[in-house]
Amino acid sequence: MASTILKPLLWFLYWGWQGFAFAGIWCLGHDAGHDSLFPSRIENAVAGMLLHTFVLTPYYAWRATHRTHHKSTNSMERDETYMPPTRKDFRLPDGKVAVRMDYAHILEETPAFTLFKLFVRQFFGFQLYLLHNRKGNRKYPPFTSHYRPSSPLFRPEERNSIILSNIGILSMLTILGVYIHYKGWNAAVKYYFIPWLFQHNWMVMFTYLQHSDPTIPYYRRKEWTFARGALATVDRPLFGWVGRFFLHNISTDHLAHHFFSGVPFYNLPEVTEAIKPVLGEYYNYDSTGVLYALWRSFTQCVFVEDEGDIVFFKNRYGETVLDGEGKDPGNRADD
């Protein structure tokens, strides 16, 4: 009886930890994509290809859109990921006449269905984004893919590197196919594919929470600046020292990373401490427990208004968590 309960529990713990380690590998590949892992660009390219290909991420394709994200963080027109839906997307009535019941009728859902959507987003959202731009910028045509070299996501001169990324993914799938041939599907699922899905859970968790928070603004063209975009970032001590060690400071020092993306991950804590006094109250830090923070953002960050140069998330009742329309944390950056 005890083994019936203990064995699945131990497997679950292994998958979670192994997925965490896979996420750390992905984070190192992310740093290589910023040319901050090694002094040489060639060394970074080789390391990034190997690290990201191992966890089935197309290195050059993802690097291209991620760099665009850094150049346009929280811009409603140009950012690449976690683009917020608008009032028009949900076909909500005009905010001047809408009442709480109007929002509830369209947006309210059972907690079970919310959990199901959260599960799909956490474990499959990243691959769906790569495959057909799920939750990406709506300026691209439907089903825009990171795997298509001619995709509008990329510049024409990036075509060959995107092909190289795809060759890497096909090579890794071939290696996995050989492993399955000799060891069987059961071993591949237990030792690679389930940890790989848990890796996606951790990745989506920290990348989503870095920029999606009820207190963080999005900017339209007239108000967006690089500094405001970089400040629209939240540092979180996810999982304490474990997260800092295994995820290479990606959550604890993400704001510093957005200002200085070429700084190696092991120097970011020092950079964070240096910029805190400069930013003062505009340094965004949240020590809320990770599961509660995830649930809060997922349920409170529902949509933004179609109009307004600086917009904040509203919940499923059309309310912001801040008084009025919230405080723009980027004003000081333009002083």
Beta strands, then each sheet from edge to edge (+ up, - down):
strand 1: 217-219
strand 2: 310-312
sheet 1: 1+ 2-
end
